[in-house]
Amino acid sequence: MKINKTTENNTIILAVEGRIDTTTAPQLEAEVKSSTESAECIVIDFSNVEYISSAGLRVLLSGHKLMNAKGGLKLINVSEDIMEIFDVTGFTDILNIE
């Protein structure tokens, strides 16, 4: 998995590429946690995410809780396959997905 981190104003954009699973989730978690300190909002671009496991879902939920008091956590460009996982797990009701 690769993560490209950019900043626009007080928003941090994390463009994720590859699989988010038990092996790679800690890397995403570290990026999200380090970003919560300086960002008003975190946007995670799922354009190139092929798969997400329960470990990845846990990272998203944790990031959502950390950013809830600020500008929030937003997911963009989510594929149909990943959206189906979010639907089945109920994450579409929790996360801000555009």
C-alpha positions as CSV (number, residue, x, y, z in Angstrom):
1,M,0.0,0.0,0.0
2,K,1.1,3.5,-0.8
3,I,-0.1,6.7,0.8
4,N,0.4,10.1,-0.9
5,K,-0.2,12.9,1.7
6,T,-1.0,16.5,0.6
7,T,-2.3,19.5,2.4
8,E,-4.7,22.2,1.1
9,N,-5.5,24.9,3.6
10,N,-6.2,23.0,6.8
11,T,-7.3,19.8,5.1
12,I,-5.0,16.8,4.8
13,I,-5.7,14.6,1.8
14,L,-4.5,11.0,2.0
15,A,-4.5,9.3,-1.4
16,V,-4.3,5.5,-0.7
17,E,-3.3,3.0,-3.3
18,G,-3.5,-0.8,-2.9
19,R,-5.0,-3.0,-0.2
20,I,-5.9,-2.0,3.3
21,D,-5.5,-5.1,5.4
22,T,-4.0,-6.4,8.6
23,T,-0.5,-5.9,7.2
24,T,-1.0,-2.3,5.9
25,A,-3.7,-0.9,8.3
26,P,-1.0,0.2,10.9
27,Q,0.6,2.4,8.2
28,L,-2.7,4.1,7.4
29,E,-3.5,4.4,11.2
30,A,-0.2,6.1,11.8
31,E,-0.9,8.6,8.9
32,V,-4.4,9.4,10.2
33,K,-3.2,9.8,13.8
34,S,-0.4,12.1,12.9
35,S,-2.7,14.1,10.7
36,T,-5.4,14.7,13.4
37,E,-3.1,17.0,15.3
38,S,-2.7,19.6,12.5
39,A,-5.7,19.1,10.3
40,E,-9.2,20.5,10.6
41,C,-10.4,17.9,8.1
42,I,-9.0,14.7,6.8
43,V,-10.0,13.4,3.3
44,I,-9.1,9.9,2.3
45,D,-9.1,9.3,-1.4
46,F,-10.1,5.7,-2.2
47,S,-9.6,6.0,-6.0
48,N,-7.0,3.3,-6.0
49,V,-8.0,1.1,-3.1
50,E,-8.6,-2.4,-4.2
51,Y,-9.6,-4.0,-0.9
52,I,-10.3,-3.2,2.7
53,S,-10.4,-5.7,5.6
54,S,-11.9,-5.4,9.1
55,A,-8.5,-4.0,10.2
56,G,-8.9,-1.1,7.7
57,L,-12.5,-0.5,8.8
58,R,-11.3,-0.2,12.4
59,V,-8.7,2.5,11.4
60,L,-11.5,4.4,9.6
61,L,-13.8,4.2,12.6
62,S,-10.9,5.3,14.9
63,G,-10.1,8.3,12.6
64,H,-13.8,9.2,12.5
65,K,-13.9,9.4,16.3
66,L,-10.7,11.4,16.5
67,M,-11.9,13.9,13.9
68,N,-15.5,14.2,15.0
69,A,-14.9,17.2,17.2
70,K,-13.0,18.9,14.3
71,G,-14.0,19.2,10.7
72,G,-14.4,15.4,10.3
73,L,-13.1,12.6,8.2
74,K,-14.4,12.2,4.6
75,L,-13.9,9.4,2.1
76,I,-14.0,10.2,-1.6
77,N,-13.9,8.2,-4.9
78,V,-15.0,5.0,-3.3
79,S,-15.5,2.1,-5.8
80,E,-18.7,0.0,-5.9
81,D,-16.9,-3.0,-4.4
82,I,-15.6,-1.1,-1.4
83,M,-19.0,0.7,-1.1
84,E,-20.6,-2.7,-0.9
85,I,-18.4,-3.5,2.1
86,F,-19.3,-0.2,3.8
87,D,-23.1,-0.9,3.1
88,V,-22.9,-4.5,4.6
89,T,-21.0,-3.4,7.7
90,G,-23.2,-0.3,8.3
91,F,-20.3,2.1,7.8
92,T,-22.4,4.1,5.3
93,D,-24.4,5.3,8.2
94,I,-21.3,6.3,10.3
95,L,-18.8,7.7,7.8
96,N,-19.0,10.7,5.6
97,I,-18.7,9.2,2.1
98,E,-18.9,11.2,-1.1
